[in-house]
Amino acid sequence: MDDATLRALANRIAVEDLLTRYATAVDRRDWDLYRTVFTADAEVDYTSAGGIAGTIDEVVEFLSASLPMFEMTQHLVANVDASFGDGNDGSVGDVATVTAMFNNPMRLVDGDVWFTGGWYHHDLVRTADGWRSRRLREESAWFDRAPF
């Protein structure tokens, strides 16, 4: 394989690892791990699911307050569509646009289970620490058994 193919494969694996880290962080309520998915100035938008849009600190506060109503969540992230491009500063291959499908069962403390699915839209940038999301927008497509 040539270097360009190896770089493309390495980028793809790193992005899929980032998406897995995101799902793991949310499901475990590990907010330190969650923060490693994003740039310090990232914007996160969960409004399509009834959540908020805001900074990482605002979103972590919201998730910390709202997720305890669920005794478990289990994100499955799949069908990753990633496009890699060049940064505004002329850097090559240092930005990416990613859309990934999610399916998430969520069990309430009373035993009822809600299901939701949709897409995560990430704008990624390569940093010294690897790929990070500078913008995440959740696009909810469906809910099953949710009371709203």
C-alpha positions, 0 to 999 in steps of 0.5 A: 500500500502506498502512503496515501492509502495508509494515511486514509486508513489510519484516519478512518480508524482514528475517527471510528475510535473517536466515535466509540469513545464518544458513545462509551463516555456518554453511556458510562457518564464519564465526563472527563472521557467525554471532554476528550472527544471535543476541542475546548471551544466545541459546540454541541447541539442536542436540540433535536432530542429535546436537549440543549445546544451549548459549550462543552461545560454547558452540555456536560452540566445538562447531561449530568442532570438529565441522564440519571433518569436512565439506569442505562443507555447503550449507544450503537454508532455505525454506518460512518460516512467520513470525508477528509479535507484540508484546513483553512491554513493550508494543512492537508487532511486536517479536517473531516466531516463525519455523519454516523448513524446511532441507535440507543436503547435507554432504560428508565429506573422504573424498568421502562425502555425508550429507543431512539435513533438518528445521526450524529454530524461531527465537524472534526479537526486534527489536533496534537492529541488526535482527531477532535470534534469542534461541532456535534449536531445530533439529528434525531430521526425517531423515538419509540416509547418515549413520552414526548 
